[in-house]
């Protein structure tokens, strides 16, 4: 008996492909049937550990077929990450062919959540104007192929490099009021930084004025 997705040899002729796997059956045999997938929530810093774990699970657990493996991995992703490989998954469902789908799915996620991008972005800090930091950060984001990270992952990486004053101000904002998309979050931070600079200039000007009055008393 031949497993789904393999070729069936014929006598005196070419091999005939076996019927493809038609359903995403994630049920496994033996004691593994109730096992929950190891989850991945889109945090780039957790991707390496997640990938190593699921690769080990794919070789040690008894899956029925390739469709079961793909379904198991797909269910371990949160909705945002699923969106990044949904076209691969749905394409396999429509074609009813699962060979190579798992490798394609994990390959795309590995390209998006590569460790090199995460490490490079960790080393970027705001040392000049906020606009300079944004340009520098977005350039690295693009060059490392991290533009497809989920919004919350990009926001976390972006926030980590901001100066302490801006981070403190962000923490003071009421919960749930900060923008949740990366583009809007950048605009919010930029506006906050400009206002902060303007207020600092006013305070410095006021302090200079007070000093001048003290050094030049009226007669």
C-alpha positions in Angstrom: 0.0 0.0 0.0 1.3 3.4 -1.0 1.0 6.6 1.1 -0.8 9.6 -0.4 1.3 11.9 -2.6 3.8 9.2 -3.7 4.1 7.7 -7.2 2.8 4.2 -7.9 5.0 2.2 -10.2 3.5 0.5 -13.2 4.7 -2.4 -15.3 6.5 -1.3 -18.5 5.5 2.3 -18.3 6.0 5.6 -16.5 5.1 6.0 -12.8 1.6 7.2 -12.2 1.2 9.8 -9.4 -0.9 8.5 -6.5 -4.1 10.4 -5.5 -3.1 13.6 -3.6 -4.0 14.2 0.0 -7.4 15.9 -0.1 -8.0 17.1 3.5 -6.1 18.8 6.3 -6.3 16.0 8.8 -4.2 17.0 11.8 -5.1 13.9 13.8 -2.1 11.8 14.9 -1.9 8.2 16.1 -1.1 6.8 19.5 -0.6 9.0 22.5 0.0 12.1 20.4 -3.6 12.7 19.3 -4.3 15.4 22.0 -1.0 17.2 21.5 -1.4 21.0 21.1 0.9 22.8 18.6 3.7 24.9 20.0 2.4 28.4 19.4 4.1 31.3 17.6 2.7 34.8 18.2 4.7 36.8 15.6 7.5 37.9 18.0 10.7 37.8 15.9 12.9 37.1 18.9 10.9 33.9 19.6 10.9 32.6 16.0 14.2 30.6 16.2 13.2 28.7 19.3 9.7 28.0 17.9 11.1 26.8 14.6 13.6 24.4 16.3 10.7 23.0 18.4 8.3 22.4 15.6 10.9 20.8 13.4 11.6 18.4 16.2 7.9 17.7 16.6 7.5 17.0 12.9 10.1 14.3 13.1 9.1 12.7 16.4 5.3 12.8 16.3 3.4 10.3 14.2 1.4 12.4 11.6 -0.9 10.7 9.2 0.2 12.6 6.1 1.7 15.8 4.8 -1.6 17.6 5.1 -1.6 16.8 8.8 1.8 18.3 9.2 0.8 21.5 7.4 -2.4 21.8 9.4 -0.5 21.3 12.6 2.0 24.1 11.8 -0.7 26.4 10.5 -2.8 26.0 13.6 0.2 27.0 15.7 0.3 30.4 14.2 -1.7 33.4 15.4 -4.0 35.1 12.9 -1.5 37.7 11.9 1.2 35.2 11.1 -1.4 32.9 9.4 -2.1 35.8 7.0 1.5 35.8 5.9 1.2 32.2 4.6 -2.5 32.0 4.0 -2.0 32.0 0.2 0.2 29.0 0.4 -2.2 27.1 2.7 -5.3 27.9 0.6 -3.5 27.1 -2.6 -2.7 23.7 -1.3 -6.3 23.2 -0.3 -7.6 24.2 -3.7 -5.1 22.1 -5.5 -5.6 19.2 -3.0 -1.8 18.7 -3.1 0.4 19.0 0.0 3.8 17.8 -1.1 6.4 20.6 -0.5 3.8 22.9 1.1 5.3 22.6 4.6 8.8 23.5 3.3 7.4 26.5 1.4 5.5 27.7 4.4 8.4 27.5 6.8 10.8 28.9 4.2 8.7 32.1 3.9 8.4 32.5 7.7 12.1 32.0 8.0 12.7 34.8 5.5 10.3 37.1 7.3 11.5 36.4 10.9 15.2 36.0 10.2 17.5 36.4 13.2 19.8 38.7 11.4 17.1 41.3 11.0 16.1 41.1 14.7 19.7 41.5 15.8 20.4 44.4 13.6 17.3 46.3 14.7 18.2 45.7 18.3 21.4 47.8 17.8 19.6 50.9 16.4 19.0 53.6 19.0 17.8 57.2 18.8 20.8 59.5 19.3 19.7 62.4 17.1 16.4 63.9 15.9 13.4 61.5 15.8 13.2 61.9 12.0 16.8 60.7 11.6 16.0 57.7 13.8 12.9 56.8 11.8 14.8 57.0 8.5 17.6 54.8 9.9 15.2 52.3 11.4 13.0 52.0 8.3 16.1 51.6 6.1 17.3 48.7 8.2 13.7 47.3 8.3 13.6 47.3 4.5 17.1 46.0 3.9 16.6 43.1 6.2 13.3 42.1 4.7 11.4 42.7 8.0 8.7 45.0 6.5 6.4 42.0 6.6 6.6 41.6 10.4 3.3 42.1 12.2 2.6 45.6 13.2 3.0 44.9 16.9 6.4 43.3 16.3 7.6 46.4 14.3 6.2 48.7 17.0 8.1 46.8 19.8 11.4 46.9 17.9 10.9 50.6 17.0 10.0 51.6 20.6 13.0 49.7 22.0 15.4 52.1 20.3 13.7 55.4 21.3 15.3 57.6 23.9 14.3 57.2 27.5 12.2 60.4 27.6 9.9 59.4 24.8 9.6 55.8 26.1 8.6 57.2 29.5 6.0 59.5 27.8 4.6 56.5 25.9 4.2 54.5 29.1 2.1 57.4 30.5 -0.4 57.3 27.7 -3.8 55.7 28.7 -3.9 52.0 28.0 -5.5 51.2 24.6 -5.0 54.7 23.2 -1.8 54.2 21.3 -2.0 53.5 17.5 -1.8 49.8 16.7 -0.4 50.1 13.2 3.2 50.8 12.6 2.7 53.7 10.3 0.3 55.5 12.6 2.5 54.7 15.6 5.5 56.4 13.9 3.4 59.5 13.2 2.2 59.6 16.8 5.8 59.3 18.2 7.1 61.9 15.8 4.4 64.4 16.8 5.1 63.7 20.5 8.9 64.3 19.9 8.3 67.6 18.2 6.0 68.8 21.0 8.5 67.7 23.5 11.3 69.6 21.8 9.1 72.7 21.5 8.2 72.6 25.2 11.9 72.1 26.2 12.8 75.2 24.1 10.1 77.3 25.9 11.3 76.2 29.3 14.9 77.0 28.3 13.8 80.4 27.0 11.8 81.1 30.2 14.8 80.1 32.3 17.1 82.4 30.3 14.6 85.3 30.8 14.5 84.8 34.5 18.3 84.7 34.7 18.5 87.9 32.7 16.1 89.7 35.0 18.1 88.7 38.1 21.4 89.9 36.6 20.0 93.2 35.4 17.9 94.6 38.3 15.8 97.7 37.7 17.0 101.0 39.2 
